[in-house]
Amino acid sequence: MFDFVFALILMPLILPLIVLCGFLIKLEDRGPVFYLGKRLGKDKKIFKMYKLRSMKVNAPDIRNEDGSTFNSDNDYRLTRMGKLVRKTSLDELPQLINVLIGDMSFIGPRPDLPEHINYYEGEEIRKLEVLPGISGYNQAYFRNSAEWKDRLKNDVYYVDNISFWLDVKILFKTIESIVFKKGIYVTSQQSNK
Protein backbone atom coordinates (compact mmCIF):
# COMPACT_ATOMS: atom_id res chain seq x y z
CA MET A 1 0.00 0.00 0.00
CA PHE A 2 2.86 2.37 0.88
CA ASP A 3 4.50 1.69 -2.52
CA PHE A 4 1.26 2.39 -4.40
CA VAL A 5 0.46 5.61 -2.53
CA PHE A 6 4.05 6.90 -2.76
CA ALA A 7 4.16 6.08 -6.50
CA LEU A 8 0.90 8.00 -7.03
CA ILE A 9 2.33 11.01 -5.18
CA LEU A 10 5.61 10.89 -7.14
CA MET A 11 4.11 10.30 -10.59
CA PRO A 12 3.03 13.94 -11.27
CA LEU A 13 6.54 15.10 -10.25
CA ILE A 14 8.40 12.44 -12.25
CA LEU A 15 6.19 12.35 -15.35
CA PRO A 16 7.46 15.65 -16.83
CA LEU A 17 11.05 14.37 -16.51
CA ILE A 18 10.12 11.08 -18.22
CA VAL A 19 8.38 13.02 -21.01
CA LEU A 20 11.40 15.32 -21.48
CA CYS A 21 13.85 12.39 -21.58
CA GLY A 22 11.51 10.51 -23.90
CA PHE A 23 11.37 13.47 -26.27
CA LEU A 24 15.19 13.70 -26.38
CA ILE A 25 15.53 9.93 -26.92
CA LYS A 26 13.03 10.08 -29.78
CA LEU A 27 14.73 13.15 -31.25
CA GLU A 28 18.13 11.45 -31.33
CA ASP A 29 17.32 8.37 -33.41
CA ARG A 30 13.53 8.19 -33.85
CA GLY A 31 13.44 4.82 -32.09
CA PRO A 32 11.10 3.75 -29.26
CA VAL A 33 11.25 5.73 -26.02
CA PHE A 34 10.84 2.74 -23.72
CA TYR A 35 12.65 -0.55 -23.37
CA LEU A 36 10.30 -3.27 -22.11
CA GLY A 37 12.38 -6.16 -20.86
CA LYS A 38 10.95 -9.41 -19.51
CA ARG A 39 11.96 -9.91 -15.88
CA LEU A 40 11.48 -12.48 -13.15
CA GLY A 41 9.36 -11.24 -10.27
CA LYS A 42 7.90 -12.39 -6.98
CA ASP A 43 6.82 -16.04 -6.92
CA LYS A 44 8.49 -16.62 -10.34
CA LYS A 45 6.00 -14.35 -12.12
CA ILE A 46 7.37 -12.96 -15.40
CA PHE A 47 6.54 -9.30 -16.08
CA LYS A 48 7.60 -6.50 -18.41
CA MET A 49 9.84 -3.92 -16.75
CA TYR A 50 9.69 -0.36 -18.06
CA LYS A 51 12.91 1.58 -18.68
CA LEU A 52 13.86 4.55 -20.80
CA ARG A 53 15.77 3.17 -23.78
CA SER A 54 19.48 3.89 -23.47
CA MET A 55 20.79 1.75 -26.35
CA LYS A 56 20.64 2.03 -30.09
CA VAL A 57 17.79 0.20 -31.79
CA ASN A 58 18.57 -3.52 -32.31
CA ALA A 59 21.77 -3.33 -30.23
CA PRO A 60 23.25 -6.79 -29.52
CA ASP A 61 22.86 -8.32 -26.05
CA ILE A 62 26.31 -8.45 -24.44
CA ARG A 63 26.81 -10.20 -21.12
CA ASN A 64 29.60 -10.53 -18.58
CA GLU A 65 31.07 -13.99 -17.95
CA ASP A 66 28.70 -14.45 -15.00
CA GLY A 67 25.67 -13.74 -17.23
CA SER A 68 25.01 -10.27 -15.82
CA THR A 69 24.39 -7.26 -18.05
CA PHE A 70 27.54 -5.68 -19.46
CA ASN A 71 27.91 -1.99 -18.56
CA SER A 72 30.74 0.24 -19.71
CA ASP A 73 31.37 3.95 -20.09
CA ASN A 74 32.62 3.20 -23.63
CA ASP A 75 29.76 0.89 -24.64
CA TYR A 76 29.25 1.53 -28.36
CA ARG A 77 25.63 0.41 -28.06
CA LEU A 78 24.63 3.45 -25.98
CA THR A 79 23.13 6.52 -27.60
CA ARG A 80 24.33 9.96 -26.45
CA MET A 81 21.11 10.40 -24.47
CA GLY A 82 21.45 6.82 -23.28
CA LYS A 83 24.80 7.58 -21.63
CA LEU A 84 23.19 10.44 -19.73
CA VAL A 85 20.10 8.56 -18.56
CA ARG A 86 22.18 5.57 -17.49
CA LYS A 87 24.78 7.59 -15.54
CA THR A 88 22.03 9.49 -13.71
CA SER A 89 19.74 6.44 -13.35
CA LEU A 90 16.96 8.40 -15.08
CA ASP A 91 16.39 5.31 -17.23
CA GLU A 92 14.88 3.63 -14.15
CA LEU A 93 12.14 6.26 -13.58
CA PRO A 94 9.43 4.55 -15.69
CA GLN A 95 9.54 1.65 -13.23
CA LEU A 96 7.11 3.73 -11.18
CA ILE A 97 4.58 2.24 -13.62
CA ASN A 98 5.64 -1.24 -12.48
CA VAL A 99 5.17 -0.16 -8.85
CA LEU A 100 1.66 1.11 -9.61
CA ILE A 101 0.80 -2.13 -11.42
CA GLY A 102 2.09 -4.14 -8.43
CA ASP A 103 4.96 -5.94 -10.18
CA MET A 104 7.67 -4.06 -8.28
CA SER A 105 8.38 -2.22 -5.04
CA PHE A 106 10.57 0.82 -4.44
CA ILE A 107 13.10 -1.30 -2.53
CA GLY A 108 13.84 -4.97 -3.14
CA PRO A 109 16.17 -7.25 -5.10
CA ARG A 110 16.66 -6.12 -8.70
CA PRO A 111 14.78 -8.48 -11.03
CA ASP A 112 16.73 -10.96 -13.14
CA LEU A 113 16.08 -12.15 -16.66
CA PRO A 114 13.59 -15.08 -16.72
CA GLU A 115 16.27 -17.58 -17.86
CA HIS A 116 18.41 -16.79 -14.82
CA ILE A 117 16.13 -18.97 -12.71
CA ASN A 118 17.96 -21.94 -14.26
CA TYR A 119 21.23 -20.75 -12.69
CA TYR A 120 20.02 -20.16 -9.13
CA GLU A 121 21.62 -22.51 -6.61
CA GLY A 122 20.40 -23.41 -3.13
CA GLU A 123 19.05 -20.41 -1.24
CA GLU A 124 19.44 -17.99 -4.17
CA ILE A 125 15.88 -18.63 -5.38
CA ARG A 126 14.63 -17.07 -2.14
CA LYS A 127 15.09 -13.63 -3.70
CA LEU A 128 11.79 -14.40 -5.44
CA GLU A 129 9.94 -14.42 -2.10
CA VAL A 130 9.62 -10.61 -2.23
CA LEU A 131 8.75 -8.05 -4.88
CA PRO A 132 11.73 -6.88 -6.91
CA GLY A 133 12.69 -3.25 -6.41
CA ILE A 134 13.59 -0.16 -8.38
CA SER A 135 16.56 -0.08 -6.05
CA GLY A 136 17.88 -2.56 -3.55
CA TYR A 137 20.78 -3.53 -1.34
CA ASN A 138 23.07 -4.21 -4.31
CA GLN A 139 22.22 -0.97 -6.12
CA ALA A 140 22.70 1.07 -2.97
CA TYR A 141 26.08 -0.34 -2.01
CA PHE A 142 27.56 -1.74 -5.24
CA ARG A 143 25.39 -0.64 -8.19
CA ASN A 144 26.78 -2.67 -11.11
CA SER A 145 30.22 -3.39 -9.67
CA ALA A 146 29.37 -6.66 -7.85
CA GLU A 147 29.48 -10.06 -9.57
CA TRP A 148 26.06 -11.61 -10.22
CA LYS A 149 26.51 -14.46 -7.68
CA ASP A 150 27.50 -11.90 -5.02
CA ARG A 151 24.37 -9.94 -5.84
CA LEU A 152 22.27 -13.07 -5.30
CA LYS A 153 23.86 -13.56 -1.84
CA ASN A 154 23.05 -9.94 -1.02
CA ASP A 155 19.48 -10.44 -2.22
CA VAL A 156 19.03 -13.37 0.17
CA TYR A 157 20.55 -11.24 2.95
CA TYR A 158 17.92 -8.59 2.18
CA VAL A 159 15.06 -11.14 2.25
CA ASP A 160 16.30 -12.44 5.63
CA ASN A 161 16.63 -8.95 7.12
CA ILE A 162 13.82 -7.03 5.44
CA SER A 163 12.50 -4.15 7.54
CA PHE A 164 11.26 -0.60 7.15
CA TRP A 165 14.55 0.78 8.53
CA LEU A 166 16.69 -1.32 6.19
CA ASP A 167 14.61 0.03 3.29
CA VAL A 168 15.16 3.61 4.51
CA LYS A 169 18.93 2.98 4.75
CA ILE A 170 18.96 1.52 1.24
CA LEU A 171 16.99 4.49 -0.10
CA PHE A 172 19.45 7.06 1.28
CA LYS A 173 22.47 5.00 0.21
CA THR A 174 20.99 4.72 -3.31
CA ILE A 175 20.67 8.50 -3.52
CA GLU A 176 24.29 8.85 -2.38
CA SER A 177 25.55 6.33 -4.97
CA ILE A 178 23.64 8.10 -7.77
CA VAL A 179 24.84 11.57 -6.76
CA PHE A 180 28.48 10.43 -6.53
CA LYS A 181 28.16 8.06 -9.53
CA LYS A 182 29.62 5.07 -7.67
CA GLY A 183 29.80 1.59 -9.25
CA ILE A 184 27.97 2.45 -12.48
CA TYR A 185 30.09 0.26 -14.71
CA VAL A 186 31.24 -3.34 -14.37
CA THR A 187 34.97 -3.73 -14.71
CA SER A 188 35.04 -7.50 -15.27
CA GLN A 189 35.64 -8.91 -18.74
CA GLN A 190 32.56 -9.12 -20.92
CA SER A 191 31.50 -11.89 -23.24
CA ASN A 192 28.74 -12.39 -25.79
CA LYS A 193 25.88 -14.58 -24.71
C-alpha positions, 0 to 999 in steps of 0.5 A: 500500500505504501508503494502504491500511494508513494508512487501515485504522489511521485508520478506527477513530479516524475512524469514531466522528466520522463516526457522530457527524456523521452522526447530527447531519446526520440529526437536522437534516433527516432526509435522507441522511447521505452525498453520493455524487458521481460523480468522475473518477479515475486513467486516466479512471475514474469513481467515487463519492466519499463525503462527509458531506452538507453541503447541504439535500436537492435543493439546486440545483447552483451553479457559478462562472464557471470551472465550479468548485463555488461555496462561500460562507459565506452559501450558503443551500443549506448546513444548519447542520451542513453549515456546520460540517462544511465549515468544518472539512473533516469532510465529507471524512472518509468519503473514507477509504472511497475510499482503502480501495477504491483509488479515491483516495489521501491526497494527490493532485489533487482529483477533478473532475466527469466532464464536466470532462474535456471542458474540459481543454486540453493538459497538464491531462489529465495530472492523471489519471495519478495517483490523486486525493487527499483533499487535494492541492497546491491544498487545502494552499495555496489550498483553494477560493480558486484558479480552476479553471484555476489548480488544473489547472496546480497538479495538473500541477505535482504530477504532475511533482514527485510525491515522498514529501517533497512529500506530507509537505509537503502533508499538514502544509500541509493541517492548517495551512490547516484549523486556520486556516480559510484559503481555504475560500470562493471569492470570484469571482462565481458562476453557475448551470450 
